[in-house]
Amino acid sequence: MNKTYCRNCEKETVYVIKTGIQESVVKGVSIHTQVEHAYCQECGAKVFVPSLSEKNLSRVDEAHRKRIGRIQLPEILNLLEQYNIGAKPLSLMLNWGECTILRYLRGQLPDKEHSDRLLSLRDPEVFSNLFSERKGILTGVARRKVDKSLADQLKPDTKENIKRNMPKAALLLFFDQEPGDCNGNKSFQLERFVQAVLFLAQKGIPVTRLNYLLWLTDVLHYKRKKESIFGVPYRRFESAVAPDRHFWIYGALTETDISFISLQNEWIVQALHEADLGGFSESEQEIIKNIRTRESRPTEDLIPDILQKISMIKPFHEIPFSLAAEWISYGSVKEGVLTNDR
């Protein structure tokens, strides 16, 4: 059993752990994260457990980095492993102080320029160009290790595979966050998200409408099952709602899954191939298919006063699933989109 000191009981007691959603403000940025707190089993008072506090702080730091688009600690470690290079040698290759990357690994937040530079190096061609220019500063052993790593990654078949999969891999890394209220208690389901986009965009659909229907699909499922389908956060943009970093997501799908067509000052998303809904449950398929049958209907026809409800959220802030689910009543969604609470 886990024990710690309880100030209220003035002795060491057994504690229980409860999870919840916490709002933190880091450098003016509001962040919602899932946290774990310990409570005394005898009196119910909150108690301090160092390991839980560290985990909570790490989650806040990770969420803050994702929100402002900075490289994560695991991504830096993966980069070093990808090219079999140490932190100091890579810092020197980048013409930074030799301890710069070591400081980032200890938790210091990189500035945007350094973060973007490190993220760009995940592309073997970009790293190869840097290596060609700066390999003279490395030791012979370090050069041979990097050389072998690059040779493996720049083989024609491997190179093409990396080029094709890297955009989606970057998305998976960015949205890799623990289930909570911001993502509908679900981890990011990229392939299911892609298939839903393909299904809704078979005949072409305005991007603002697509964004709304994806959100509605997720919230309707959350209303029914207490979890979303895609595990992606949504934000308020002006009077609309859209997946977080939606143009980045769609950009990663461009050419392989979808294309964009400019029509009357609006971008139309067009699917490039058929969707496969085999990975969805019957309940999920029912919602997605019913949503598509209503895609030409006005927004207000699906949920009354939706624009007014969305305006409750501050611009560019996440829309918590628990709050969004309160906006929807089954009686207001007609023609079987959701007819009962199953």
Number of C-alpha atoms within 10 A of each C-alpha: 6 10 16 17 16 22 14 13 13 8 11 12 20 16 25 18 16 10 11 11 14 14 12 15 11 12 7 7 11 14 19 19 24 20 21 16 17 22 20 23 16 13 12 14 15 17 21 17 17 10 8 15 15 11 13 18 13 13 18 22 19 20 26 23 17 17 15 10 14 22 24 24 18 12 16 20 14 13 20 17 12 16 21 17 17 15 19 16 21 24 16 18 18 16 10 14 13 16 15 17 24 16 13 17 17 9 13 12 18 19 10 13 10 17 17 14 13 21 17 13 17 20 16 21 16 12 16 19 12 14 20 10 10 15 21 11 13 17 10 10 9 15 18 14 13 20 17 12 17 19 11 12 19 15 11 10 9 12 15 13 12 17 13 15 11 15 16 18 13 17 16 15 15 21 20 17 21 18 18 23 25 24 25 26 21 21 20 25 16 18 13 19 17 19 21 25 24 23 20 24 24 16 11 20 22 17 20 15 20 22 18 18 23 23 25 21 24 26 26 27 23 20 24 16 13 16 23 28 27 23 26 28 26 26 23 20 18 12 13 16 24 25 21 19 18 16 12 15 18 18 17 20 19 17 13 12 19 22 18 19 14 10 9 7 6 13 16 21 26 22 26 17 14 12 18 14 17 10 11 15 10 11 13 17 16 14 18 24 16 15 22 18 12 15 16 10 11 10 16 10 13 18 19 15 12 16 15 10 14 20 14 10 17 13 15 14 16 23 23 19 25 18 13 17 18 10 16 18 14 16 12 15 16 12 11 13 21 22 13 9 9 9
